[in-house]
């Protein structure tokens, strides 16, 4: 019954409280979809509710991408944490709460978008520019959620309008190519209807046409990846030129620019800087800040941090892999900024392992209520990523750029990191530079997958970092995607088939 209950909840307008700095609105949980949509303000609030489903994304990226990849050696001391089987590449994952979250919250966002799109019309929202903007936002976000689902699960059921709970039980998983058709259509519409920017500070954090172009380029890169013989995110369609065309438009005509200081990109006092194409807007207070669960250290670290009270149940540390730490040169400014390499607490306990501190400004500790409520935005698309995606597409043979462009892009990134330039860039060296640049941002797993490197990299890495002897001996192609949550399989037997090689 969990699935039916979830589907019913999707069909209602729930309490649409956004986590964004300037997108938060009063909850409307008492209103039903039938009588809520009466004017423009109601639709703005409903669209804010679609954005609100972005709130768990930083946690999800850490749990399902960073922890799954060679960036984090995440086996816990007890072996019973929910991320343990994800880190260890085990087969019995279908009941895992982190995987269920990825499915449920993405579909919640999709159904909120569908509700807006089904009801939006010229009578209720007479201003055409506003109506176009609202449609563009809903379609951008629906595309984002579907891309997230495809990258985690492969085939998924397609809902492009609100359906009844009974009808939903007759909608099977769609082929990945069909899901991409909806994603690409939504993003092309978003590009057409979204504004390039917003003049009001109250609209900070909303999707723009430039963000839609950058996300569509990421879609083309993902689709162009190898299939690995599974029904996953890669279709091998060679759309690198399409990606470069979009990326060149963002680079040459968009409002973004190079930020010379790496730490300033993530500064609490420099949010929405020129490197940010699209991010999740967080503010602290009333639980509306980012939780940064995996970016935090051990409870001992927080005992040593004034102003950060510990909850009764604390999150165990997931240390950075030695392989990632060793990928940085000693003078790389990103290494010192991204990682806390051990500490000594107030009781003299010495922790030697490293963990992410990229989004954690301890000087802000006295300003927050607890460690689950930090006022820092989380980037989803950066200008640096736009540049490096262009370099990636060129290395795959896409037209619209040269090897000199690749070299210049990589050396810009290296210069900002305090490193000397290189004379040659290969796909492998580009991926290593991306790994150092975007550590902790949840991109690593998807980069390995779309570039055909995930099996090679993971199978080389696993025996080196499995100190507790818990990880799978070999990663197989079927484990590139995750299993369908078990509760989705049991509501109507036979509607969905489990992904191969999962229990």
Secondary structure, DSSP 8 states (H G I E B T S, - for coil): -HHHHHHHHHTS-------STTT-----TTS-HHHH--SHHHHHHHHHHHHHTTTTHHHHHIIIIITTTTTEE---SSS-STTHHHHHT-S--TT-HHHHHHHHHHHHHHHHHHHHHHH--TTTS--HHHHHHHHHHHHHHHHHHHHHHHHHHSSEE--SS---HHHHTT--EE-HHHHHHHHHHHHHHHHHHS-S--SSGGGTT---HHHHHHHHHHHHHHHHS--TTSSSS------HHHHHHHHHHHHHHSS----S-HHHHT-TTSTT-TTEEEEE----STT-SB--TTTS--HHHHHTSTT-B--SS-----EE-HHHHHTS-TT-HHHHHHEEEEEE-TT--EEEEEEE-TT--GGGGGGSSBTT-B---EEEEEHHHHHHHHHHHHHTT-SS--HHHHHHHHHHHHHHTT----S---HHHHHHHHHHHSTTTT-HHHHHHHTT-HHHHHHHHHHHH-TTS-S-SS--GGGGS----HHHHSSSTTSS---TT--
